[in-house]
Amino acid sequence: MEHLLQNCPYQIFNIQNVIWNEKIGEGVHSNVYQGQLNNKIYAFKEYSFDFPIDYDNLLYELNLLKKLNHCKYCIYIYGICHTQENIYLIMDLGTDLSSYIENKKFRSHYSRGKPINNYFQYNYKKDIHWCYIMPEKEKVKYTKMLIESVDELHNQEIIHSDIKLENIIIHNKIIKLIDFGVSYMMNGKKCILINTTYGTEGYMAPEQYKGLLTYKTDIYSLGVSLIELWVGNLWEDSEGFRPCRNEVLKSLRKIEKNNINFSKILRKCISLDEKKRYTSKNLLNKINQIF
């Protein structure tokens, strides 16, 4: 830890000044808490000794985040604090987009008759259907911000490699990318080979399963995330690339019934051939042409 603290690019705050509130997130290797420091409320991402901490990787992540601190659509890190057992990143507090779209205000339940739109599912336990009713205007707003966030990131020569709605928060009505623990600074490289597979099943591009990352890898994950944003719920009970992709394509066909031009763009984003996918810049231009 001493090596990390000596080389940390952020201000180090005294943890005794933190007023802890509640746990707001729980991951495989880290938890997130809400707390108060200097009369302001923040999110505190915990790195715990319950799991071995790779200090070199953590320092890499901190330097990567420092590079992004000026970016509009990336999480802002204010500093760190620590105990003998844990290290905490102090960052903006927000609601992740996955939780946001599950809000009851975007759900309309009914028991019989025709659904009011194509974005519906059946709840077997309660014997009801529900429709996802987020207004299209709001979907378009977040769609554009999501694409702009990835374009901003790629302009900094960084691949996120784990884009999904759970890794995107809304802070002061602005999209913020979070969780850069498996991101890579490309430094002029167009692709990178990694020894292990990082990312989330279902959102990962086919080449990512083989340890190959390019900027187009993020575009695939972005495409899946946009489909989820528009249909309200993507996953049922699938594991493995092919079953997950079938669910993505099933949801894409729902969008196709409402907006053929948008569905064509999304289909190209999730092409199995990464060379056929858009760049973030071209994708943004395409979206601005239809919305």
C-alpha positions as a LaTeX table, in Angstrom:
\begin{tabular}{lrrr}
\hline
Residue & $x$ (\AA) & $y$ (\AA) & $z$ (\AA) \\
\hline
Met1 & 0.00 & 0.00 & 0.00 \\
Glu2 & 2.85 & 2.40 & 0.76 \\
His3 & 4.01 & 2.27 & $-2.87$ \\
Leu4 & 0.47 & 3.06 & $-4.05$ \\
Leu5 & 0.03 & 5.99 & $-1.68$ \\
Gln6 & 3.40 & 7.48 & $-2.58$ \\
Asn7 & 2.57 & 7.40 & $-6.29$ \\
Cys8 & $-1.17$ & 8.12 & $-6.11$ \\
Pro9 & $-2.14$ & 10.88 & $-8.58$ \\
Tyr10 & $-5.01$ & 12.00 & $-6.32$ \\
Gln11 & $-5.36$ & 13.86 & $-3.06$ \\
Ile12 & $-5.52$ & 11.56 & $-0.03$ \\
Phe13 & $-8.25$ & 12.43 & 2.48 \\
Asn14 & $-8.44$ & 11.45 & 6.14 \\
Ile15 & $-11.00$ & 8.67 & 6.43 \\
Gln16 & $-11.86$ & 9.85 & 9.95 \\
Asn17 & $-13.65$ & 12.80 & 8.33 \\
Val18 & $-16.02$ & 10.53 & 6.38 \\
Ile19 & $-19.60$ & 10.10 & 7.62 \\
Trp20 & $-20.78$ & 6.73 & 6.27 \\
Asn21 & $-24.36$ & 6.22 & 5.14 \\
Glu22 & $-25.28$ & 2.98 & 3.34 \\
Lys23 & $-24.06$ & 0.41 & 0.86 \\
Ile24 & $-25.42$ & 1.33 & $-2.60$ \\
Gly25 & $-23.69$ & $-1.24$ & $-4.78$ \\
Glu26 & $-22.14$ & $-4.68$ & $-4.53$ \\
Gly27 & $-19.79$ & $-6.25$ & $-7.05$ \\
Val28 & $-17.71$ & $-9.40$ & $-7.27$ \\
His29 & $-14.54$ & $-7.73$ & $-5.98$ \\
Ser30 & $-15.70$ & $-4.36$ & $-4.61$ \\
Asn31 & $-18.57$ & $-2.61$ & $-2.87$ \\
Val32 & $-19.78$ & 0.98 & $-3.21$ \\
Tyr33 & $-20.98$ & 3.07 & $-0.28$ \\
Gln34 & $-22.62$ & 6.44 & 0.07 \\
Gly35 & $-20.90$ & 8.81 & 2.45 \\
Gln36 & $-20.35$ & 12.43 & 3.34 \\
Leu37 & $-17.04$ & 14.30 & 3.27 \\
Asn38 & $-16.61$ & 18.03 & 3.90 \\
Asn39 & $-20.40$ & 18.51 & 3.82 \\
Lys40 & $-20.77$ & 16.91 & 0.38 \\
Ile41 & $-22.21$ & 13.48 & $-0.48$ \\
Tyr42 & $-20.11$ & 11.10 & $-2.58$ \\
Ala43 & $-19.90$ & 7.49 & $-3.66$ \\
Phe44 & $-17.00$ & 5.54 & $-2.13$ \\
Lys45 & $-15.78$ & 2.55 & $-4.13$ \\
Glu46 & $-14.09$ & 0.07 & $-1.83$ \\
Tyr47 & $-11.07$ & $-2.09$ & $-2.60$ \\
Ser48 & $-10.95$ & $-4.62$ & 0.21 \\
Phe49 & $-8.27$ & $-6.93$ & 1.52 \\
Asp50 & $-10.97$ & $-9.59$ & 1.58 \\
Phe51 & $-9.80$ & $-9.91$ & $-2.04$ \\
Pro52 & $-6.10$ & $-9.61$ & $-2.94$ \\
Ile53 & $-5.40$ & $-6.06$ & $-4.16$ \\
Asp54 & $-3.04$ & $-5.76$ & $-7.11$ \\
Tyr55 & $-1.55$ & $-2.38$ & $-6.28$ \\
Asp56 & 0.12 & $-1.98$ & $-9.68$ \\
Asn57 & $-3.23$ & $-2.53$ & $-11.45$ \\
Leu58 & $-4.98$ & $-0.18$ & $-9.05$ \\
Leu59 & $-2.35$ & 2.49 & $-9.65$ \\
Tyr60 & $-2.81$ & 1.96 & $-13.41$ \\
Glu61 & $-6.56$ & 2.49 & $-12.99$ \\
Leu62 & $-6.01$ & 5.63 & $-10.91$ \\
Asn63 & $-3.70$ & 7.12 & $-13.54$ \\
Leu64 & $-6.22$ & 6.24 & $-16.26$ \\
Leu65 & $-9.02$ & 7.91 & $-14.30$ \\
Lys66 & $-6.86$ & 10.97 & $-13.71$ \\
Lys67 & $-6.46$ & 11.28 & $-17.47$ \\
Leu68 & $-10.26$ & 11.31 & $-17.79$ \\
Asn69 & $-11.04$ & 13.76 & $-14.99$ \\
His70 & $-11.65$ & 16.59 & $-17.47$ \\
Cys71 & $-14.09$ & 14.54 & $-19.56$ \\
Lys72 & $-17.78$ & 15.41 & $-19.53$ \\
Tyr73 & $-19.08$ & 11.84 & $-19.64$ \\
Cys74 & $-16.63$ & 10.00 & $-17.38$ \\
Ile75 & $-16.89$ & 9.60 & $-13.64$ \\
Tyr76 & $-15.02$ & 12.29 & $-11.69$ \\
Ile77 & $-12.63$ & 11.11 & $-8.96$ \\
Tyr78 & $-12.05$ & 13.59 & $-6.13$ \\
Gly79 & $-9.43$ & 11.61 & $-4.25$ \\
Ile80 & $-8.94$ & 8.51 & $-2.13$ \\
Cys81 & $-9.04$ & 7.57 & 1.54 \\
His82 & $-8.00$ & 4.38 & 3.27 \\
Thr83 & $-7.85$ & 2.27 & 6.37 \\
Gln84 & $-5.36$ & $-0.48$ & 7.11 \\
Glu85 & $-7.71$ & $-2.93$ & 5.41 \\
Asn86 & $-9.42$ & $-0.98$ & 2.62 \\
Ile87 & $-8.87$ & 1.68 & $-0.03$ \\
Tyr88 & $-11.73$ & 3.91 & $-1.19$ \\
Leu89 & $-12.10$ & 5.95 & $-4.38$ \\
Ile90 & $-14.17$ & 9.09 & $-3.77$ \\
Met91 & $-16.39$ & 9.82 & $-6.78$ \\
Asp92 & $-19.60$ & 11.34 & $-8.08$ \\
Leu93 & $-22.81$ & 9.81 & $-6.78$ \\
Gly94 & $-25.51$ & 8.75 & $-9.23$ \\
Thr95 & $-28.09$ & 6.13 & $-10.22$ \\
Asp96 & $-26.94$ & 3.41 & $-12.59$ \\
Leu97 & $-28.86$ & 3.28 & $-15.85$ \\
Ser98 & $-29.89$ & $-0.34$ & $-15.31$ \\
Ser99 & $-31.70$ & 0.57 & $-12.08$ \\
Tyr100 & $-33.10$ & 3.72 & $-13.64$ \\
Ile101 & $-34.92$ & 1.96 & $-16.48$ \\
Glu102 & $-36.42$ & $-0.48$ & $-13.96$ \\
Asn103 & $-38.23$ & 2.39 & $-12.24$ \\
Lys104 & $-41.95$ & 1.73 & $-11.79$ \\
Lys105 & $-42.78$ & 4.89 & $-13.70$ \\
Phe106 & $-41.53$ & 3.13 & $-16.85$ \\
Arg107 & $-43.66$ & 0.01 & $-16.27$ \\
Ser108 & $-47.30$ & $-0.40$ & $-17.20$ \\
His109 & $-48.97$ & $-3.65$ & $-16.03$ \\
Tyr110 & $-52.01$ & $-5.26$ & $-17.60$ \\
Ser111 & $-53.70$ & $-8.67$ & $-17.35$ \\
Arg112 & $-55.54$ & $-9.04$ & $-20.65$ \\
Gly113 & $-55.93$ & $-7.44$ & $-24.04$ \\
Lys114 & $-53.24$ & $-6.26$ & $-26.42$ \\
Pro115 & $-50.05$ & $-4.65$ & $-25.11$ \\
Ile116 & $-49.78$ & $-0.92$ & $-25.68$ \\
Asn117 & $-46.41$ & $-1.29$ & $-27.43$ \\
Asn118 & $-43.91$ & $-3.92$ & $-28.63$ \\
Tyr119 & $-41.75$ & $-3.68$ & $-25.52$ \\
Phe120 & $-43.62$ & $-6.08$ & $-23.27$ \\
Gln121 & $-42.89$ & $-9.23$ & $-21.28$ \\
Tyr122 & $-44.95$ & $-11.78$ & $-19.40$ \\
Asn123 & $-44.55$ & $-12.33$ & $-15.66$ \\
Tyr124 & $-45.41$ & $-16.00$ & $-15.09$ \\
Lys125 & $-45.50$ & $-15.76$ & $-11.29$ \\
Lys126 & $-48.02$ & $-12.89$ & $-11.24$ \\
Asp127 & $-49.76$ & $-13.86$ & $-14.49$ \\
Ile128 & $-49.52$ & $-10.35$ & $-15.91$ \\
His129 & $-47.79$ & $-8.58$ & $-18.76$ \\
Trp130 & $-45.88$ & $-5.39$ & $-18.34$ \\
Cys131 & $-44.98$ & $-2.80$ & $-20.95$ \\
Tyr132 & $-41.88$ & $-0.64$ & $-20.90$ \\
Ile133 & $-43.11$ & 2.94 & $-21.42$ \\
Met134 & $-40.06$ & 5.20 & $-21.22$ \\
Pro135 & $-40.86$ & 8.07 & $-23.64$ \\
Glu136 & $-38.95$ & 7.89 & $-26.92$ \\
Lys137 & $-37.70$ & 11.45 & $-26.40$ \\
Glu138 & $-35.94$ & 10.33 & $-23.22$ \\
Lys139 & $-34.53$ & 7.21 & $-24.91$ \\
Val140 & $-33.11$ & 9.36 & $-27.70$ \\
Lys141 & $-31.53$ & 11.75 & $-25.18$ \\
Tyr142 & $-29.69$ & 8.96 & $-23.38$ \\
Thr143 & $-28.82$ & 7.22 & $-26.65$ \\
Lys144 & $-26.99$ & 10.30 & $-27.88$ \\
Met145 & $-25.23$ & 10.84 & $-24.56$ \\
Leu146 & $-24.12$ & 7.20 & $-24.44$ \\
Ile147 & $-22.61$ & 7.38 & $-27.90$ \\
Glu148 & $-20.98$ & 10.72 & $-27.09$ \\
Ser149 & $-19.50$ & 9.21 & $-23.92$ \\
Val150 & $-17.87$ & 6.36 & $-25.86$ \\
Asp151 & $-16.66$ & 8.76 & $-28.55$ \\
Glu152 & $-15.14$ & 10.98 & $-25.86$ \\
Leu153 & $-13.43$ & 7.96 & $-24.30$ \\
His154 & $-12.03$ & 6.72 & $-27.61$ \\
Asn155 & $-10.72$ & 10.20 & $-28.37$ \\
Gln156 & $-8.61$ & 9.76 & $-25.23$ \\
Glu157 & $-7.29$ & 6.46 & $-26.72$ \\
Ile158 & $-8.97$ & 4.35 & $-24.06$ \\
Ile159 & $-11.04$ & 1.18 & $-24.44$ \\
His160 & $-13.53$ & 0.63 & $-21.63$ \\
Ser161 & $-14.06$ & $-3.11$ & $-22.37$ \\
Asp162 & $-17.03$ & $-3.53$ & $-19.98$ \\
Ile163 & $-19.75$ & $-1.19$ & $-21.23$ \\
Lys164 & $-23.20$ & $-2.08$ & $-19.89$ \\
Leu165 & $-26.05$ & $-0.17$ & $-18.25$ \\
Glu166 & $-24.79$ & $-1.12$ & $-14.77$ \\
Asn167 & $-21.51$ & 0.68 & $-15.55$ \\
Ile168 & $-23.24$ & 3.90 & $-16.56$ \\
Ile169 & $-24.71$ & 6.33 & $-14.03$ \\
Ile170 & $-26.87$ & 9.42 & $-14.29$ \\
His171 & $-25.31$ & 12.28 & $-12.33$ \\
Asn172 & $-26.97$ & 15.70 & $-12.49$ \\
Lys173 & $-28.92$ & 14.53 & $-15.56$ \\
Ile174 & $-25.68$ & 13.65 & $-17.37$ \\
Ile175 & $-24.45$ & 10.19 & $-18.35$ \\
Lys176 & $-21.19$ & 9.13 & $-16.68$ \\
Leu177 & $-19.15$ & 6.03 & $-17.54$ \\
Ile178 & $-17.89$ & 4.22 & $-14.44$ \\
Asp179 & $-15.87$ & 1.13 & $-13.47$ \\
Phe180 & $-12.64$ & 1.38 & $-15.45$ \\
Gly181 & $-10.99$ & $-1.55$ & $-13.68$ \\
Val182 & $-10.56$ & $-3.53$ & $-16.92$ \\
Ser183 & $-10.00$ & $-0.56$ & $-19.25$ \\
Tyr184 & $-6.91$ & $-0.05$ & $-21.37$ \\
Met185 & $-4.91$ & 2.96 & $-22.47$ \\
Met186 & $-4.07$ & 2.20 & $-26.09$ \\
Asn187 & $-1.25$ & 4.74 & $-26.58$ \\
Gly188 & $-1.48$ & 4.66 & $-30.35$ \\
Lys189 & $-2.26$ & 0.93 & $-30.67$ \\
Lys190 & $-5.30$ & $-0.15$ & $-32.71$ \\
Cys191 & $-5.79$ & $-3.46$ & $-30.90$ \\
Ile192 & $-4.52$ & $-5.29$ & $-27.86$ \\
Leu193 & $-4.28$ & $-8.94$ & $-26.84$ \\
Ile194 & $-4.94$ & $-9.83$ & $-23.21$ \\
Asn195 & $-4.18$ & $-13.07$ & $-21.39$ \\
Thr196 & $-7.59$ & $-13.38$ & $-19.76$ \\
Thr197 & $-11.17$ & $-12.51$ & $-20.65$ \\
Tyr198 & $-12.63$ & $-9.44$ & $-18.98$ \\
Gly199 & $-16.09$ & $-8.04$ & $-19.53$ \\
Thr200 & $-19.66$ & $-9.21$ & $-19.01$ \\
Glu201 & $-21.24$ & $-12.13$ & $-20.80$ \\
Gly202 & $-23.89$ & $-11.03$ & $-23.26$ \\
Tyr203 & $-22.34$ & $-7.59$ & $-23.72$ \\
Met204 & $-18.97$ & $-8.89$ & $-24.91$ \\
Ala205 & $-18.10$ & $-8.93$ & $-28.59$ \\
Pro206 & $-17.08$ & $-12.33$ & $-30.03$ \\
Glu207 & $-13.43$ & $-11.31$ & $-30.37$ \\
Gln208 & $-13.35$ & $-10.29$ & $-26.71$ \\
Tyr209 & $-13.95$ & $-13.92$ & $-25.68$ \\
Lys210 & $-10.66$ & $-14.68$ & $-27.46$ \\
Gly211 & $-8.75$ & $-11.94$ & $-25.65$ \\
Leu212 & $-8.70$ & $-9.41$ & $-28.50$ \\
Leu213 & $-9.74$ & $-5.82$ & $-27.80$ \\
Thr214 & $-10.21$ & $-2.98$ & $-30.29$ \\
Tyr215 & $-12.21$ & 0.22 & $-30.23$ \\
Lys216 & $-14.91$ & $-1.70$ & $-32.14$ \\
Thr217 & $-15.19$ & $-4.07$ & $-29.16$ \\
Asp218 & $-16.71$ & $-1.20$ & $-27.20$ \\
Ile219 & $-19.10$ & $-0.49$ & $-30.08$ \\
Tyr220 & $-20.53$ & $-4.02$ & $-29.81$ \\
Ser221 & $-21.11$ & $-3.60$ & $-26.05$ \\
Leu222 & $-22.57$ & $-0.16$ & $-26.67$ \\
Gly223 & $-24.98$ & $-1.61$ & $-29.26$ \\
Val224 & $-26.22$ & $-4.24$ & $-26.80$ \\
Ser225 & $-26.62$ & $-1.57$ & $-24.10$ \\
Leu226 & $-28.63$ & 0.66 & $-26.44$ \\
Ile227 & $-30.95$ & $-2.23$ & $-27.30$ \\
Glu228 & $-31.48$ & $-2.82$ & $-23.58$ \\
Leu229 & $-32.20$ & 0.88 & $-23.03$ \\
Trp230 & $-34.89$ & 0.83 & $-25.73$ \\
Val231 & $-36.66$ & $-2.43$ & $-24.85$ \\
Gly232 & $-36.41$ & $-2.13$ & $-21.04$ \\
Asn233 & $-35.26$ & $-5.65$ & $-20.25$ \\
Leu234 & $-32.88$ & $-7.79$ & $-22.28$ \\
Trp235 & $-32.01$ & $-10.93$ & $-20.38$ \\
Glu236 & $-34.16$ & $-13.88$ & $-19.42$ \\
Asp237 & $-32.03$ & $-16.86$ & $-18.44$ \\
Ser238 & $-29.23$ & $-17.38$ & $-20.94$ \\
Glu239 & $-25.58$ & $-18.29$ & $-20.57$ \\
Gly240 & $-22.92$ & $-18.46$ & $-23.25$ \\
Phe241 & $-22.36$ & $-16.27$ & $-26.27$ \\
Arg242 & $-24.89$ & $-17.82$ & $-28.67$ \\
Pro243 & $-27.91$ & $-17.95$ & $-26.30$ \\
Cys244 & $-27.20$ & $-14.39$ & $-25.12$ \\
Arg245 & $-26.88$ & $-13.15$ & $-28.69$ \\
Asn246 & $-30.20$ & $-14.77$ & $-29.57$ \\
Glu247 & $-31.85$ & $-12.73$ & $-26.81$ \\
Val248 & $-30.20$ & $-9.56$ & $-28.10$ \\
Leu249 & $-31.44$ & $-10.24$ & $-31.64$ \\
Lys250 & $-34.92$ & $-11.02$ & $-30.34$ \\
Ser251 & $-35.05$ & $-7.62$ & $-28.64$ \\
Leu252 & $-33.60$ & $-5.91$ & $-31.71$ \\
Arg253 & $-36.52$ & $-7.22$ & $-33.76$ \\
Lys254 & $-38.88$ & $-5.42$ & $-31.37$ \\
Ile255 & $-37.11$ & $-2.14$ & $-32.15$ \\
Glu256 & $-37.25$ & $-2.98$ & $-35.86$ \\
Lys257 & $-41.07$ & $-2.95$ & $-35.75$ \\
Asn258 & $-41.02$ & 0.66 & $-34.57$ \\
Asn259 & $-37.96$ & 2.19 & $-36.21$ \\
Ile260 & $-36.37$ & 0.32 & $-39.11$ \\
Asn261 & $-33.60$ & 2.88 & $-39.67$ \\
Phe262 & $-32.51$ & 2.82 & $-36.04$ \\
Ser263 & $-32.59$ & $-0.99$ & $-35.97$ \\
Lys264 & $-30.31$ & $-1.13$ & $-39.02$ \\
Ile265 & $-27.77$ & 1.04 & $-37.23$ \\
Leu266 & $-27.93$ & $-1.14$ & $-34.11$ \\
Arg267 & $-27.58$ & $-4.30$ & $-36.16$ \\
Lys268 & $-24.36$ & $-2.96$ & $-37.66$ \\
Cys269 & $-23.09$ & $-2.08$ & $-34.16$ \\
Ile270 & $-23.44$ & $-5.72$ & $-33.08$ \\
Ser271 & $-22.04$ & $-7.25$ & $-36.26$ \\
Leu272 & $-19.98$ & $-10.37$ & $-35.58$ \\
Asp273 & $-17.33$ & $-8.89$ & $-37.87$ \\
Glu274 & $-15.72$ & $-6.03$ & $-35.97$ \\
Lys275 & $-14.58$ & $-4.42$ & $-39.23$ \\
Lys276 & $-18.22$ & $-3.86$ & $-40.22$ \\
Arg277 & $-19.07$ & $-1.98$ & $-37.02$ \\
Tyr278 & $-19.13$ & 1.81 & $-36.88$ \\
Thr279 & $-16.50$ & 3.91 & $-35.26$ \\
Ser280 & $-17.90$ & 5.98 & $-32.42$ \\
Lys281 & $-17.66$ & 9.11 & $-34.57$ \\
Asn282 & $-19.54$ & 7.57 & $-37.50$ \\
Leu283 & $-22.14$ & 6.11 & $-35.17$ \\
Leu284 & $-22.80$ & 9.52 & $-33.65$ \\
Asn285 & $-23.23$ & 11.04 & $-37.10$ \\
Lys286 & $-25.68$ & 8.28 & $-38.12$ \\
Ile287 & $-27.78$ & 8.75 & $-34.99$ \\
Asn288 & $-27.91$ & 12.52 & $-35.43$ \\
Gln289 & $-29.24$ & 11.98 & $-38.95$ \\
Ile290 & $-32.29$ & 10.00 & $-37.82$ \\
Phe291 & $-33.07$ & 11.67 & $-34.45$ \\
\hline
\end{tabular}
